[in-house]
Every structure is written in C-alpha cells, then in structure tokens.
Amino acid sequence: MYKTNEVCEMFDISRATLFRWEREGLITGPPRDWRNWRLYTVENIEQIKHVMSGGRTEVA
C-alpha cells in the first residue's frame, strides 16, 4: 500500500489532483488506516494509470 505523498511523487501530480479524481469518481476511494490516512492499493494505482493515459470514465 502507498501513502498519498508516495502516489503523488510516483505520478508527479498534486494532492489536490489526486483527491479531485477521487471526488469525481475517476478512482475508487482508497482504504484508510487507523489515523484515517489514505492507503492506495495496487488497484488504485492501476486506476490512476488509466486516468493519466486519458481514460476519464468513472469507476463502477
């Protein structure tokens, strides 16, 4: 699992962009730990790759 800052660095995107994609339904909301911090899964990473490649459809 990846923390928010790790995902942002991995894809060179801002936290605001990542959270906006989540709000818009482009990526599934990641699970959270006991501190309520987002922990991105491999599935979330694949969804982000899809969005970055131009796929802007909402996830089911």
N, CA, C and O atoms as a Maestro MAE file, in Angstrom:
{
 s_m_m2io_version
 :::
 2.0.0
}

f_m_ct {
 s_m_title
 :::
 protein
 m_atom[240] {
  # First column is atom index #
  i_m_mmod_type
  r_m_x_coord
  r_m_y_coord
  r_m_z_coord
  i_m_residue_number
  s_m_chain_name
  s_m_pdb_residue_name
  s_m_pdb_atom_name
  i_m_atomic_number
  :::
  1 25 0.839 -1.174 0.000 1 A "MET " " N  " 7
  2 3 0.000 0.000 0.000 1 A "MET " " CA " 6
  3 2 0.886 1.240 0.000 1 A "MET " " C  " 6
  4 15 2.003 1.235 0.518 1 A "MET " " O  " 8
  5 25 0.355 2.292 -0.593 2 A "TYR " " N  " 7
  6 3 1.124 3.523 -0.762 2 A "TYR " " CA " 6
  7 2 0.416 4.691 -0.086 2 A "TYR " " C  " 6
  8 15 -0.808 4.806 -0.152 2 A "TYR " " O  " 8
  9 25 1.192 5.555 0.565 3 A "LYS " " N  " 7
  10 3 0.639 6.763 1.166 3 A "LYS " " CA " 6
  11 2 0.433 7.811 0.069 3 A "LYS " " C  " 6
  12 15 0.982 7.704 -1.027 3 A "LYS " " O  " 8
  13 25 -0.368 8.819 0.391 4 A "THR " " N  " 7
  14 3 -0.710 9.865 -0.569 4 A "THR " " CA " 6
  15 2 0.532 10.507 -1.174 4 A "THR " " C  " 6
  16 15 0.617 10.655 -2.393 4 A "THR " " O  " 8
  17 25 1.490 10.890 -0.343 5 A "ASN " " N  " 7
  18 3 2.678 11.562 -0.871 5 A "ASN " " CA " 6
  19 2 3.485 10.656 -1.794 5 A "ASN " " C  " 6
  20 15 4.094 11.134 -2.751 5 A "ASN " " O  " 8
  21 25 3.495 9.363 -1.520 6 A "GLU " " N  " 7
  22 3 4.214 8.424 -2.385 6 A "GLU " " CA " 6
  23 2 3.551 8.337 -3.761 6 A "GLU " " C  " 6
  24 15 4.234 8.305 -4.785 6 A "GLU " " O  " 8
  25 25 2.229 8.302 -3.777 7 A "VAL " " N  " 7
  26 3 1.499 8.233 -5.049 7 A "VAL " " CA " 6
  27 2 1.715 9.522 -5.840 7 A "VAL " " C  " 6
  28 15 1.930 9.480 -7.051 7 A "VAL " " O  " 8
  29 25 1.657 10.659 -5.161 8 A "CYS " " N  " 7
  30 3 1.863 11.943 -5.837 8 A "CYS " " CA " 6
  31 2 3.257 12.028 -6.454 8 A "CYS " " C  " 6
  32 15 3.411 12.515 -7.574 8 A "CYS " " O  " 8
  33 25 4.254 11.565 -5.740 9 A "GLU " " N  " 7
  34 3 5.620 11.561 -6.271 9 A "GLU " " CA " 6
  35 2 5.753 10.577 -7.425 9 A "GLU " " C  " 6
  36 15 6.420 10.863 -8.419 9 A "GLU " " O  " 8
  37 25 5.122 9.428 -7.292 10 A "MET " " N  " 7
  38 3 5.201 8.389 -8.316 10 A "MET " " CA " 6
  39 2 4.686 8.898 -9.668 10 A "MET " " C  " 6
  40 15 5.250 8.580 -10.715 10 A "MET " " O  " 8
  41 25 3.608 9.691 -9.629 11 A "PHE " " N  " 7
  42 3 2.971 10.147 -10.864 11 A "PHE " " CA " 6
  43 2 3.196 11.630 -11.150 11 A "PHE " " C  " 6
  44 15 2.692 12.149 -12.145 11 A "PHE " " O  " 8
  45 25 3.944 12.313 -10.291 12 A "ASP " " N  " 7
  46 3 4.209 13.743 -10.428 12 A "ASP " " CA " 6
  47 2 2.902 14.528 -10.546 12 A "ASP " " C  " 6
  48 15 2.713 15.316 -11.473 12 A "ASP " " O  " 8
  49 25 2.009 14.296 -9.589 13 A "ILE " " N  " 7
  50 3 0.736 15.016 -9.525 13 A "ILE " " CA " 6
  51 2 0.587 15.608 -8.129 13 A "ILE " " C  " 6
  52 15 1.257 15.180 -7.189 13 A "ILE " " O  " 8
  53 25 -0.290 16.589 -8.004 14 A "SER " " N  " 7
  54 3 -0.519 17.206 -6.697 14 A "SER " " CA " 6
  55 2 -1.547 16.413 -5.901 14 A "SER " " C  " 6
  56 15 -2.305 15.613 -6.450 14 A "SER " " O  " 8
  57 25 -1.553 16.653 -4.598 15 A "ARG " " N  " 7
  58 3 -2.560 16.030 -3.730 15 A "ARG " " CA " 6
  59 2 -3.952 16.467 -4.168 15 A "ARG " " C  " 6
  60 15 -4.890 15.669 -4.173 15 A "ARG " " O  " 8
  61 25 -4.081 17.743 -4.536 16 A "ALA " " N  " 7
  62 3 -5.386 18.267 -4.957 16 A "ALA " " CA " 6
  63 2 -5.907 17.507 -6.171 16 A "ALA " " C  " 6
  64 15 -7.094 17.188 -6.239 16 A "ALA " " O  " 8
  65 25 -5.037 17.217 -7.121 17 A "THR " " N  " 7
  66 3 -5.439 16.461 -8.314 17 A "THR " " CA " 6
  67 2 -5.883 15.062 -7.929 17 A "THR " " C  " 6
  68 15 -6.927 14.592 -8.382 17 A "THR " " O  " 8
  69 25 -5.107 14.404 -7.108 18 A "LEU " " N  " 7
  70 3 -5.432 13.046 -6.680 18 A "LEU " " CA " 6
  71 2 -6.782 13.012 -5.961 18 A "LEU " " C  " 6
  72 15 -7.612 12.144 -6.233 18 A "LEU " " O  " 8
  73 25 -6.996 13.954 -5.049 19 A "PHE " " N  " 7
  74 3 -8.254 13.993 -4.298 19 A "PHE " " CA " 6
  75 2 -9.429 14.371 -5.203 19 A "PHE " " C  " 6
  76 15 -10.543 13.887 -5.002 19 A "PHE " " O  " 8
  77 25 -9.189 15.225 -6.189 20 A "ARG " " N  " 7
  78 3 -10.251 15.591 -7.135 20 A "ARG " " CA " 6
  79 2 -10.687 14.379 -7.945 20 A "ARG " " C  " 6
  80 15 -11.884 14.169 -8.140 20 A "ARG " " O  " 8
  81 25 -9.737 13.579 -8.420 21 A "TRP " " N  " 7
  82 3 -10.079 12.369 -9.176 21 A "TRP " " CA " 6
  83 2 -10.916 11.430 -8.319 21 A "TRP " " C  " 6
  84 15 -11.844 10.787 -8.811 21 A "TRP " " O  " 8
  85 25 -10.586 11.358 -7.046 22 A "GLU " " N  " 7
  86 3 -11.361 10.520 -6.127 22 A "GLU " " CA " 6
  87 2 -12.786 11.076 -5.978 22 A "GLU " " C  " 6
  88 15 -13.757 10.324 -6.066 22 A "GLU " " O  " 8
  89 25 -12.907 12.377 -5.756 23 A "ARG " " N  " 7
  90 3 -14.208 13.040 -5.613 23 A "ARG " " CA " 6
  91 2 -15.069 12.872 -6.852 23 A "ARG " " C  " 6
  92 15 -16.278 12.660 -6.751 23 A "ARG " " O  " 8
  93 25 -14.439 12.968 -8.041 24 A "GLU " " N  " 7
  94 3 -15.159 12.869 -9.313 24 A "GLU " " CA " 6
  95 2 -15.485 11.431 -9.687 24 A "GLU " " C  " 6
  96 15 -16.183 11.198 -10.674 24 A "GLU " " O  " 8
  97 25 -14.998 10.467 -8.925 25 A "GLY " " N  " 7
  98 3 -15.292 9.069 -9.204 25 A "GLY " " CA " 6
  99 2 -14.391 8.444 -10.253 25 A "GLY " " C  " 6
  100 15 -14.689 7.365 -10.764 25 A "GLY " " O  " 8
  101 25 -13.284 9.118 -10.580 26 A "LEU " " N  " 7
  102 3 -12.362 8.570 -11.578 26 A "LEU " " CA " 6
  103 2 -11.499 7.461 -10.986 26 A "LEU " " C  " 6
  104 15 -11.051 6.564 -11.700 26 A "LEU " " O  " 8
  105 25 -11.273 7.528 -9.685 27 A "ILE " " N  " 7
  106 3 -10.598 6.437 -8.979 27 A "ILE " " CA " 6
  107 2 -11.434 6.087 -7.747 27 A "ILE " " C  " 6
  108 15 -12.140 6.935 -7.202 27 A "ILE " " O  " 8
  109 25 -11.344 4.853 -7.328 28 A "THR " " N  " 7
  110 3 -12.061 4.390 -6.144 28 A "THR " " CA " 6
  111 2 -11.393 4.957 -4.902 28 A "THR " " C  " 6
  112 15 -10.166 5.009 -4.813 28 A "THR " " O  " 8
  113 25 -12.206 5.379 -3.947 29 A "GLY " " N  " 7
  114 3 -11.643 5.859 -2.688 29 A "GLY " " CA " 6
  115 2 -10.827 4.763 -2.028 29 A "GLY " " C  " 6
  116 15 -11.330 3.657 -1.826 29 A "GLY " " O  " 8
  117 25 -9.577 5.048 -1.688 30 A "PRO " " N  " 7
  118 3 -8.715 4.023 -1.094 30 A "PRO " " CA " 6
  119 2 -9.115 3.722 0.344 30 A "PRO " " C  " 6
  120 15 -9.771 4.535 0.995 30 A "PRO " " O  " 8
  121 25 -8.717 2.554 0.835 31 A "PRO " " N  " 7
  122 3 -8.951 2.261 2.250 31 A "PRO " " CA " 6
  123 2 -8.134 3.219 3.115 31 A "PRO " " C  " 6
  124 15 -7.193 3.856 2.639 31 A "PRO " " O  " 8
  125 25 -8.497 3.310 4.361 32 A "ARG " " N  " 7
  126 3 -7.791 4.208 5.280 32 A "ARG " " CA " 6
  127 2 -7.270 3.430 6.481 32 A "ARG " " C  " 6
  128 15 -7.815 2.395 6.866 32 A "ARG " " O  " 8
  129 25 -6.201 3.959 7.056 33 A "ASP " " N  " 7
  130 3 -5.632 3.309 8.233 33 A "ASP " " CA " 6
  131 2 -6.283 3.854 9.505 33 A "ASP " " C  " 6
  132 15 -7.255 4.606 9.432 33 A "ASP " " O  " 8
  133 25 -5.760 3.485 10.650 34 A "TRP " " N  " 7
  134 3 -6.338 3.885 11.934 34 A "TRP " " CA " 6
  135 2 -6.288 5.394 12.166 34 A "TRP " " C  " 6
  136 15 -7.030 5.923 12.994 34 A "TRP " " O  " 8
  137 25 -5.396 6.099 11.419 35 A "ARG " " N  " 7
  138 3 -5.303 7.563 11.533 35 A "ARG " " CA " 6
  139 2 -6.206 8.262 10.531 35 A "ARG " " C  " 6
  140 15 -6.254 9.491 10.474 35 A "ARG " " O  " 8
  141 25 -6.928 7.460 9.734 36 A "ASN " " N  " 7
  142 3 -7.796 7.946 8.664 36 A "ASN " " CA " 6
  143 2 -6.991 8.453 7.469 36 A "ASN " " C  " 6
  144 15 -7.509 9.223 6.660 36 A "ASN " " O  " 8
  145 25 -5.744 8.035 7.349 37 A "TRP " " N  " 7
  146 3 -4.918 8.379 6.196 37 A "TRP " " CA " 6
  147 2 -5.242 7.428 5.062 37 A "TRP " " C  " 6
  148 15 -5.483 6.242 5.283 37 A "TRP " " O  " 8
  149 25 -5.245 7.958 3.838 38 A "ARG " " N  " 7
  150 3 -5.496 7.127 2.663 38 A "ARG " " CA " 6
  151 2 -4.297 6.216 2.402 38 A "ARG " " C  " 6
  152 15 -3.146 6.643 2.485 38 A "ARG " " O  " 8
  153 25 -4.589 4.961 2.085 39 A "LEU " " N  " 7
  154 3 -3.555 3.995 1.711 39 A "LEU " " CA " 6
  155 2 -3.955 3.401 0.367 39 A "LEU " " C  " 6
  156 15 -4.891 2.607 0.281 39 A "LEU " " O  " 8
  157 25 -3.239 3.793 -0.675 40 A "TYR " " N  " 7
  158 3 -3.591 3.407 -2.036 40 A "TYR " " CA " 6
  159 2 -3.120 1.992 -2.344 40 A "TYR " " C  " 6
  160 15 -1.986 1.617 -2.046 40 A "TYR " " O  " 8
  161 25 -4.011 1.221 -2.944 41 A "THR " " N  " 7
  162 3 -3.742 -0.176 -3.282 41 A "THR " " CA " 6
  163 2 -3.218 -0.277 -4.711 41 A "THR " " C  " 6
  164 15 -3.182 0.714 -5.441 41 A "THR " " O  " 8
  165 25 -2.818 -1.468 -5.097 42 A "VAL " " N  " 7
  166 3 -2.386 -1.720 -6.476 42 A "VAL " " CA " 6
  167 2 -3.540 -1.408 -7.431 42 A "VAL " " C  " 6
  168 15 -3.318 -0.876 -8.519 42 A "VAL " " O  " 8
  169 25 -4.757 -1.734 -7.032 43 A "GLU " " N  " 7
  170 3 -5.927 -1.428 -7.871 43 A "GLU " " CA " 6
  171 2 -6.074 0.079 -8.064 43 A "GLU " " C  " 6
  172 15 -6.363 0.533 -9.171 43 A "GLU " " O  " 8
  173 25 -5.880 0.857 -7.000 44 A "ASN " " N  " 7
  174 3 -5.935 2.311 -7.117 44 A "ASN " " CA " 6
  175 2 -4.851 2.823 -8.065 44 A "ASN " " C  " 6
  176 15 -5.099 3.723 -8.867 44 A "ASN " " O  " 8
  177 25 -3.659 2.254 -7.971 45 A "ILE " " N  " 7
  178 3 -2.547 2.667 -8.832 45 A "ILE " " CA " 6
  179 2 -2.899 2.408 -10.294 45 A "ILE " " C  " 6
  180 15 -2.625 3.245 -11.154 45 A "ILE " " O  " 8
  181 25 -3.501 1.263 -10.580 46 A "GLU " " N  " 7
  182 3 -3.918 0.949 -11.952 46 A "GLU " " CA " 6
  183 2 -4.972 1.942 -12.436 46 A "GLU " " C  " 6
  184 15 -4.957 2.346 -13.599 46 A "GLU " " O  " 8
  185 25 -5.881 2.334 -11.556 47 A "GLN " " N  " 7
  186 3 -6.906 3.315 -11.922 47 A "GLN " " CA " 6
  187 2 -6.265 4.667 -12.239 47 A "GLN " " C  " 6
  188 15 -6.678 5.341 -13.183 47 A "GLN " " O  " 8
  189 25 -5.272 5.061 -11.465 48 A "ILE " " N  " 7
  190 3 -4.577 6.323 -11.707 48 A "ILE " " CA " 6
  191 2 -3.851 6.274 -13.045 48 A "ILE " " C  " 6
  192 15 -3.879 7.245 -13.801 48 A "ILE " " O  " 8
  193 25 -3.204 5.156 -13.341 49 A "LYS " " N  " 7
  194 3 -2.539 5.000 -14.642 49 A "LYS " " CA " 6
  195 2 -3.540 5.158 -15.771 49 A "LYS " " C  " 6
  196 15 -3.242 5.791 -16.784 49 A "LYS " " O  " 8
  197 25 -4.733 4.586 -15.605 50 A "HIS " " N  " 7
  198 3 -5.787 4.675 -16.621 50 A "HIS " " CA " 6
  199 2 -6.215 6.133 -16.821 50 A "HIS " " C  " 6
  200 15 -6.351 6.588 -17.957 50 A "HIS " " O  " 8
  201 25 -6.426 6.856 -15.735 51 A "VAL " " N  " 7
  202 3 -6.829 8.261 -15.820 51 A "VAL " " CA " 6
  203 2 -5.734 9.077 -16.503 51 A "VAL " " C  " 6
  204 15 -6.027 9.927 -17.344 51 A "VAL " " O  " 8
  205 25 -4.483 8.823 -16.146 52 A "MET " " N  " 7
  206 3 -3.378 9.594 -16.717 52 A "MET " " CA " 6
  207 2 -3.165 9.300 -18.195 52 A "MET " " C  " 6
  208 15 -2.613 10.126 -18.922 52 A "MET " " O  " 8
  209 25 -3.602 8.124 -18.641 53 A "SER " " N  " 7
  210 3 -3.448 7.790 -20.061 53 A "SER " " CA " 6
  211 2 -4.614 8.331 -20.889 53 A "SER " " C  " 6
  212 15 -4.720 8.051 -22.083 53 A "SER " " O  " 8
  213 25 -5.481 9.101 -20.248 54 A "GLY " " N  " 7
  214 3 -6.583 9.719 -20.983 54 A "GLY " " CA " 6
  215 2 -7.926 9.085 -20.725 54 A "GLY " " C  " 6
  216 15 -8.941 9.574 -21.222 54 A "GLY " " O  " 8
  217 25 -7.965 8.000 -19.956 55 A "GLY " " N  " 7
  218 3 -9.233 7.346 -19.642 55 A "GLY " " CA " 6
  219 2 -9.945 8.097 -18.540 55 A "GLY " " C  " 6
  220 15 -9.551 8.013 -17.377 55 A "GLY " " O  " 8
  221 25 -10.979 8.825 -18.886 56 A "ARG " " N  " 7
  222 3 -11.667 9.669 -17.906 56 A "ARG " " CA " 6
  223 2 -13.043 9.138 -17.534 56 A "ARG " " C  " 6
  224 15 -13.910 9.918 -17.140 56 A "ARG " " O  " 8
  225 25 -13.265 7.838 -17.647 57 A "THR " " N  " 7
  226 3 -14.570 7.289 -17.299 57 A "THR " " CA " 6
  227 2 -14.616 6.973 -15.815 57 A "THR " " C  " 6
  228 15 -13.607 6.601 -15.217 57 A "THR " " O  " 8
  229 25 -15.788 7.123 -15.229 58 A "GLU " " N  " 7
  230 3 -15.949 6.842 -13.808 58 A "GLU " " CA " 6
  231 2 -15.816 5.353 -13.544 58 A "GLU " " C  " 6
  232 15 -16.192 4.529 -14.377 58 A "GLU " " O  " 8
  233 25 -15.280 5.015 -12.383 59 A "VAL " " N  " 7
  234 3 -15.169 3.607 -11.998 59 A "VAL " " CA " 6
  235 2 -16.495 3.141 -11.435 59 A "VAL " " C  " 6
  236 15 -17.264 3.926 -10.881 59 A "VAL " " O  " 8
  237 25 -16.754 1.851 -11.587 60 A "ALA " " N  " 7
  238 3 -18.044 1.307 -11.121 60 A "ALA " " CA " 6
  239 2 -18.061 1.126 -9.634 60 A "ALA " " C  " 6
  240 15 -19.064 0.681 -9.078 60 A "ALA " " O  " 8
  :::
 }
 m_bond[239] {
  # First column is bond index #
  i_m_from
  i_m_to
  i_m_order
  :::
  1 1 2 1
  2 2 3 1
  3 3 4 2
  4 3 5 1
  5 5 6 1
  6 6 7 1
  7 7 8 2
  8 7 9 1
  9 9 10 1
  10 10 11 1
  11 11 12 2
  12 11 13 1
  13 13 14 1
  14 14 15 1
  15 15 16 2
  16 15 17 1
  17 17 18 1
  18 18 19 1
  19 19 20 2
  20 19 21 1
  21 21 22 1
  22 22 23 1
  23 23 24 2
  24 23 25 1
  25 25 26 1
  26 26 27 1
  27 27 28 2
  28 27 29 1
  29 29 30 1
  30 30 31 1
  31 31 32 2
  32 31 33 1
  33 33 34 1
  34 34 35 1
  35 35 36 2
  36 35 37 1
  37 37 38 1
  38 38 39 1
  39 39 40 2
  40 39 41 1
  41 41 42 1
  42 42 43 1
  43 43 44 2
  44 43 45 1
  45 45 46 1
  46 46 47 1
  47 47 48 2
  48 47 49 1
  49 49 50 1
  50 50 51 1
  51 51 52 2
  52 51 53 1
  53 53 54 1
  54 54 55 1
  55 55 56 2
  56 55 57 1
  57 57 58 1
  58 58 59 1
  59 59 60 2
  60 59 61 1
  61 61 62 1
  62 62 63 1
  63 63 64 2
  64 63 65 1
  65 65 66 1
  66 66 67 1
  67 67 68 2
  68 67 69 1
  69 69 70 1
  70 70 71 1
  71 71 72 2
  72 71 73 1
  73 73 74 1
  74 74 75 1
  75 75 76 2
  76 75 77 1
  77 77 78 1
  78 78 79 1
  79 79 80 2
  80 79 81 1
  81 81 82 1
  82 82 83 1
  83 83 84 2
  84 83 85 1
  85 85 86 1
  86 86 87 1
  87 87 88 2
  88 87 89 1
  89 89 90 1
  90 90 91 1
  91 91 92 2
  92 91 93 1
  93 93 94 1
  94 94 95 1
  95 95 96 2
  96 95 97 1
  97 97 98 1
  98 98 99 1
  99 99 100 2
  100 99 101 1
  101 101 102 1
  102 102 103 1
  103 103 104 2
  104 103 105 1
  105 105 106 1
  106 106 107 1
  107 107 108 2
  108 107 109 1
  109 109 110 1
  110 110 111 1
  111 111 112 2
  112 111 113 1
  113 113 114 1
  114 114 115 1
  115 115 116 2
  116 115 117 1
  117 117 118 1
  118 118 119 1
  119 119 120 2
  120 119 121 1
  121 121 122 1
  122 122 123 1
  123 123 124 2
  124 123 125 1
  125 125 126 1
  126 126 127 1
  127 127 128 2
  128 127 129 1
  129 129 130 1
  130 130 131 1
  131 131 132 2
  132 131 133 1
  133 133 134 1
  134 134 135 1
  135 135 136 2
  136 135 137 1
  137 137 138 1
  138 138 139 1
  139 139 140 2
  140 139 141 1
  141 141 142 1
  142 142 143 1
  143 143 144 2
  144 143 145 1
  145 145 146 1
  146 146 147 1
  147 147 148 2
  148 147 149 1
  149 149 150 1
  150 150 151 1
  151 151 152 2
  152 151 153 1
  153 153 154 1
  154 154 155 1
  155 155 156 2
  156 155 157 1
  157 157 158 1
  158 158 159 1
  159 159 160 2
  160 159 161 1
  161 161 162 1
  162 162 163 1
  163 163 164 2
  164 163 165 1
  165 165 166 1
  166 166 167 1
  167 167 168 2
  168 167 169 1
  169 169 170 1
  170 170 171 1
  171 171 172 2
  172 171 173 1
  173 173 174 1
  174 174 175 1
  175 175 176 2
  176 175 177 1
  177 177 178 1
  178 178 179 1
  179 179 180 2
  180 179 181 1
  181 181 182 1
  182 182 183 1
  183 183 184 2
  184 183 185 1
  185 185 186 1
  186 186 187 1
  187 187 188 2
  188 187 189 1
  189 189 190 1
  190 190 191 1
  191 191 192 2
  192 191 193 1
  193 193 194 1
  194 194 195 1
  195 195 196 2
  196 195 197 1
  197 197 198 1
  198 198 199 1
  199 199 200 2
  200 199 201 1
  201 201 202 1
  202 202 203 1
  203 203 204 2
  204 203 205 1
  205 205 206 1
  206 206 207 1
  207 207 208 2
  208 207 209 1
  209 209 210 1
  210 210 211 1
  211 211 212 2
  212 211 213 1
  213 213 214 1
  214 214 215 1
  215 215 216 2
  216 215 217 1
  217 217 218 1
  218 218 219 1
  219 219 220 2
  220 219 221 1
  221 221 222 1
  222 222 223 1
  223 223 224 2
  224 223 225 1
  225 225 226 1
  226 226 227 1
  227 227 228 2
  228 227 229 1
  229 229 230 1
  230 230 231 1
  231 231 232 2
  232 231 233 1
  233 233 234 1
  234 234 235 1
  235 235 236 2
  236 235 237 1
  237 237 238 1
  238 238 239 1
  239 239 240 2
  :::
 }
}
